[in-house]
Amino acid sequence: MQPISGYGVAKVLDSENPEFNKGDLVWGMTGWEEYSLITAPHLFKIQHTDVPLSYYTGILGMPGMTAYVGFYEVCSPKHGECVFISAASGAVGQLVGQFAKLLGCYVVGSAGSKAKVDLLKNNFGFDEAFNYKEEADLNAALKRYFPEGIDIYFENVGGKTLDAVLPNMKIRGRIAACGMISQYNLDKPEGVHNLMYLVSKRLRMEGFIVLDHYHLYPKFLEMIIPHIKEGKLVYVEDMAEGLESAPAALIGLFSGQNVGKQVVAVAPE
């Protein structure tokens, strides 16, 4: 039986690969285990150790790259544009919102609890945020927050949320399809009924996988490291202690129990 694999931070204890030396700190695909034998490494050496190592599972790792690629590369944002982010308090969404604010955009996020809504507005600097569970009519909610329409939608949810977003997009708006977490565990995925707006509003909707963009990682670090050190970006982690807590932490993601990036600390730094 093979362990579950996922993104993690690790220390090299021994290496026969010339690219990695004993003692190197790395991030990338590892196993859910205390010790891993990695024969085909998809790993990055950690160069900046003056930040928490856990950041390399989040803001400086795959989620950070995902936010960077989806917002800057896919959506081509401009100063002052109107940006909506679903699942906005998660590992990716919280960063997309802050990137947008750094660019001078108007930013609204949706989340699944009052605590998360407060986090978006008070910690991450979103202009507005709402609890989608308390909105009987998502279309009306979006019209309330975006009376003139949405320029950029960062899609993390799918289903009914995407259905409500499409008629509220501005002409030639852009949608980065990052994920659709509301659909993953359904026996029959919810249909999207408003696809006609892709044509009538001349929208551009692009799905993307961050694995295709890791050649941009050095460029990403050049942008984000100064912002972190200057305190211009806030990053929230939800830390579970011990490998035995990993299954419950994973299951909790699908019901929105986590606040921020879900991390499991297998061993102390």
Secondary structure, DSSP 8 states (H G I E B T S, - for coil): ----EEEEEEE-S---STT--TT-EEEEEEESSSS---SS--EEE----SS-GGGGGTTTSHHHHHHHIIIIIIT---TT-EEEESSTTSTTHHHHHHHHHHTT-EEEEEESSHHHHHHHHHTS--SEEEEGGG-S-HHHHHHHH-TT-EEEEEESS-HHHHHHHGGGEEEEEEEEE---TTTTT-SS------THHHHHTT-EEEE--GGGGGGGHHHHHHHHHHHHHTT-----EEEEESGGGHHHHHHHHTTT---SEEEEESS--
